[in-house]
Amino acid sequence: MSQPTVLPRHGLSRRSFMAGTVSAAAAAPLLASAAQAEAPTASQSKLRQPVVTSLRINKQVYELSLDTRTSLLDALRDHAGLTGTKKGCDHGQCGACTVLVDGKRVLSCLSFAVMNEGKDITTIEGLASSDGKLHPMQQAFIDHDAFQCGYCTPGQILSAIGCVNEGHAGSEYDIREYMSGNICRCAAYPNIVAAVLQARDETKGA
């Protein structure tokens, strides 16, 4: 004979009590993670707010409103309108985005714009003189036909100037070694080396 069903007093059974306890325990981590997720949101949105950044590019001051995560490359191209600096790999592997910062070679895709506030930035647009005369390195690249498609050429020229000023252009071997971070997919390397050798003496300190 089956046992009679016993109704729980006050409407609470052992089963409903256990079910409620388990549900509450399961929900606790979710509530905690939701609270934690809300905390960094405010700080993240604050970091993403644009800040006014003053960049001295080619001896001209640019006041740019930038996200703090904006690369120097994107600041030059998209905000200052200086598209001579090229975006190649965007990972610091091809050298197409090379510029000079305080006279030293910098891969602009790997440098935040805000890091360069107050520094002297030189791009390919700033090399020629005000009367239109080309920089000796620019002229040498033309004389030796040191480019084909020309996409890597701005970075090659800025890197070549940096290479000379660093004292790394003493021989063809040195030039090849210290220019190896600049890739030319058209393979104009012999002409590039010849151009650097031609402009080497005129470029020092220029």
N, C-alpha and C positions, 0 to 999 in steps of 0.2 A: 504494500500500500504506500502511495506517495506521501511525502511529508507535506503538511499544510504550509502555504506561503505565509511568511511572517513579514508584515509591513514594518519598515523602519520607523522608529519614533522620530518625531519632529521633521520627517521628510528627508533624513540623511542616512545613507547606507554606507557600509565600508567600501563598496565598489565606487560609489560616486565621490566619496572622500579621496580615495586613491587616484581616481581619474583627474580630479581637480588639482591635486598636488603635483602630479606628473605634468599636466598642462602648464601649470605655473612655472615649474622648473625649466621646462622646454622654452617657454617664452622669455625668460629672464635674459639669456644671452642675446636674444634678438633685440630686446629693448635697450640693453647696454650698448650693443654695437651701433644701434640707430643713434643713440645719444652721442657716442664717440664720433660718428660720421658727421654729425651736425657741427661739432666743435671746430674742426679745421676748415670748414667751408668758408667761414667769415675771413679767416686769415688768408686763405688761398685767393679769395676774390679781391682782397686788399692788395696782395702781391701783383695781381694782374692789372691793377689800375695803372694807366699810363703815367709816366713821370717825364718832366721836361729835362732833356739831356742836351748839354752844350758840347758840340763836337767841332773842333778846328780842322777843317778838311781843305787841303790845297790853299792854305793861308786865308781861308774864309770861314767865319763862324756860322754854324747852323744850329738853331734852337729847334730841337725835334721832340715831339711828344711820343714816347716809346714805351712799350711794354718792357719791363726789366729783363725779360728773356729774349729780347730781340738781338739777333747776332749783328755784328758790325757789318757783315756782308749785306744783310737785308736792310739795315739802316741806310747804307750807301745807295743801294739800288732802288728800294721801294719808298724811302722817305726823303732822301736828298736828291734823287733823280740822277745819280752818277752811275750809269749802267755800264761803264767801261770795265768795271770789275765784274768778272764773270762767275756764275755759279755752275760748277762742274759736278763734283761728287757730293758736295755739302757734308763731307766727312773728313776733310783735311788730308785727302790722299792724292789729289791731282795737282794742286798748286795754282789752279786757274784764278782763285780769288785772292792771290797774294797782293798785299799792299805794304807800304812802309809806315810804321808807327814810331815816331821819334828816330827815324832813320834806319830802323831795324825791320827785317822781314817778318810779317805776321800773316797767318792764314785767317782771313777775316771771317770765314764760316765757323771757326772754332773760338772766336772771341766775342764776348758780349759787348754791345755798343756802350753800355754804361761804364764798362771797365776802362774805356778810352777817353773819358771826359778829361779835358785839360791837356791832352797830348796832341802832337802834330801828326796828322794823318795825310799821307800822300797817295793819290790814286793816279791812274794813267792820264786822267784829264788834267792833272796839275803839273805834268812834266815839261811841256812846251812853254817857251817864254811868252810874255804878253804880246810880242810882235809876231808870234806864229812860228818862230824858229824852233825846230825840234830839238829835244834833248839828244846828246851824242849817242846814247844807247838806242833811241828810237831810229835815228838816222842810220846807225850801223845795221839794225835789223832790216831796214829797207835795202841798204846797199848789198847785203849778202842774201837777200831773199830768204830770211830766216823764219818763214812762216808759209803755210799753205792755206788752210781754212781760216786761220787767224783767231780762232776762239781762245786758244791758250795764250796768245801773244801778250795781252796786257799783263798777265801774271808772270810770264817769262821775262818781260822787260823790267818790271819792278824787282823781281827776284835777282836778275842779273846786276842791277844797280846795287842791291844789298850785298850781293856776293863780292863785288869789287870793293865796296866800302868796308867790308869785313876783312879784307886782305886775303880772300880765298880764290883769287883769279890769277895766280902766279904762273900757271901752266894749263895746257889743255886738259890734263888729267884732273887738276884741281877744279877746274870749271865744271867738268862732267860730274865730278863727285859732289860738289856743293850746289849744283843745280839739279841734282837727281830727283828732288822732290817735286819738280815741275815736269809734268808729263805732256809730251806732244804726240798726239795720236796719229798725226801725219808724218811723224818721224823725221822732222827737219833738224835733228840734233847737230849734225856737222856744221850746218849753216849758223845755228845758234851759237855754237862755240866760237866760230870765226867772227861773228858779230861782237861777242863779248871781248875777244882779244883786240879787235879794232878800237872799241870805245873805252877800253880799260883805262888808259892814261888820262883821257878827257873827263872820265866819269868820276874819278877819285875826288871825294868831297863835294861833288856837284849835287 
